[in-house]
Amino acid sequence: MSEADAAVLAEVGVFLGSLAAGDLAERCQQGPAHDAASWAVRKRSLTGRSSARWAGSITKASHDQWALARRGQVAHMAWLRRQIASIEARLARPLGAKADKRHGLARGYGSRGEWHAKSRRLHALKARLAVVEADWTAGRVRVVRGGRRLANVRHHLHAAGLDEQAWRERWRAERMFLSADGETGKRFGNETIRVTDTGQVSLKLPAALAHLANAPHGRYVLDAPVAFRHRGQEWLDRITVDRAVAYRIHHDVVRGRWYVTASWQRVATPVLPLETALARGVVGVDMNDDHLAAWHLDVHGNPVGEPQRFFYDLTGTAEHRDAQIRHALTRLLHHARRCGASAIAVEDLDFSDGTSREKHGRNKRFRRLISRFPTAKLKSRLVSMAAEQDIAIVAVDPAYTSRWGAQHWQKPLTTPTRRISRHDAASIAVGRRALGHPIRRRTAPPHDDQSDRRGHRTVQARPDTRRREETRPHIPGPRTRCAPPGSGAKAGDQGVQHRSGHPAEHRSWQQDSLRLSP
C-alpha cells in the first residue's frame, strides 16, 4: 500500500470511527427501550455526515455490539449462580464429609479455614451477582471500543514493552471503522466498498471527506490490488453474479500491513439421514488437550488402516489458538476425504459447568486443562468446515469411551512395530458408538475340544444380518460329551457374546447418535 492510500484510509477510518463511537454511546443509553423509530432517527443523523450506506453499517454494528454485551451479561449471571449454588451446597455439609452421588450431596470442605474462606467468597460472588443483575434490569452494558484489554495496557506500558506513541497507534487502528455490508444486485455485491474481479478496491467516501476522491461519484480507488488466497474462486463466483459480499478493512500496526476481509452467508446445507451419512463408514475422533486422535472404521465397526494424530498448540494468544485449531481440523477433513468416509464421529463434550475448584478440588493442572480445552469452538468450527466438504458430523455420548476403548481395543491392536495409545483406542470406541455397535469386541472362538470345530464367528456382522446373535445349530448324535437331542433349548438366553445388540453390553449405551449439524 502506498503512503497516500494509507493516509486516506486512516483518515476515513478515524472519521467513521468517531461516528461509530457516538452512535454506540447513544445506543447504549437507549437500552431495551430501543425501537425502529429511534433507530431511524440515529440513521438519519449519520446519513447527513457520511452516507446512507455508511450510516446503515454503523447503526447495525452498534446494535450488534449492544446485543453481544447483553448476551455476555446473561452468561455471566448464569456462571455466578452456578458458583453460588455449588459453594452453598458444600458449606451446608459437615467438614470432611464425603460426596453422596446417590442422594445428590456434595462433599464438605476439608478444614475450618477453607470453610471460612469459601464463605467470604460466597458473599463476594453474591455482591457481583447483584451488580450484574442491576445492570441487566436497567439495560446497562459496559462496552469499550478498541478492546478492554488494550485499554488496560495503557496503564502498564512498561510491562507490555510499549511506549505511549506505539500504544496510541494501536488504539487508533482498533477504533477505526471501515466495514460495509453487502447488497445483492449491486455491482460486485457491494456499493460502499467495491472489489472488482481484477482485485481493484474502491470505497465511497463520506460527505465530509468527498474532497479526497480520485474517481467519479465521490469514490476513492486504491493503487494496490487485493487477492483472496482462501476461497478465492468462491468469492469470484459470487461477485460475478452480483451476490452480496461484506468487506472489512483493518490495519495491523505490528506488521505494518492493511488487510481486506470478505465474508458472505452460505445457503443452508441439506440434512442427510443418519444411515446415508454412515453408509461408507466413519472416522472416529477422540479430542484431547494437544491433539486429535482419529481412526477410520468401516460399516461393520472394524478399524481400517493406521491411526492418525493431528496435533495443535493451545498456548499463546487467542489468534494463535484459533489458527492451530483450524489447521488441525483441516488436516482431519482431508484425511476423511482420502478414506472415503462421509461422516466424522466426535464426543459431545461440555465442560461449561465443570471447571471450578468446587467440582475438581485442588487439582489445578486438570482444571486449567479443561478450562482452556475449546470443546465448543472445536465442535462449532468442525461443523462449519465439514459443511464445506459435504461431510456429516455425528456427536455421541462420551461416557466410558476412553476406558472401554483401552480395555477392549488397545492391547489387541498393539504390535511390535505399532504402539496404540489410549486415545487411539478411544477413537475406535467413538466411531463404533456412532455406527450403533457396542464398544466391546467379540471374543475368540473356543478350542476344538470345547466346541464343534470353531463354529463361532470372529468377524463383525451388520446389525441387519439374520441370526447374528442366535446359538449355533445343534448337531444331534452319539458324540462324546454331546448333549442329547432336544436339550440346550435355553442356550440362546445366555448373554456370553459381546456382540452388537446383545445384552452383554448395557442397553443404556446403545443409543442413536445425535448429529451436531446438518
Secondary structure, DSSP 8 states (H G I E B T S, - for coil): --HHHHHHHHHHHHHHHHHHHHHHHHHHHHGGG--HHHHHHHHHHHHTTS-HHHHHHHHHHHHHHHHHHHHHHHHHHHHHHHHHHHHHHHHTS-TT---BTTTTB----SSHHHHHHHHHHHHHHHHHHHHHHHHHHHT-----TT-HHHHHHTT-HHHHT--HHHHHHHHHHHT---EE---TTSGGG-SSEEE-TT--EEEE--GGGGGG--BTTTEEE-SS-----SSHHHHHHHHHTT---EEEEEEETTTTEEEEEEE----------HHHHTTT-EEEEEE-SSEEEEEEE-TTS-EEEEEEEEE----S-HHHHHHHHHHHHHHHHHHHHHHT-SEEEEE----TTS-SHHHHTT-HHHHHHHHH--HHHHHHHHHHHHHHTT-EEEEE--TTHHHHHIIIIIHHH-BTTB---HHHHHHHHHHHHHHT--SS-------GGGTTSS-S--S---TT-TTSSS------SS-TT---TT--TTGGG------TT-TTS-GGG----EES--
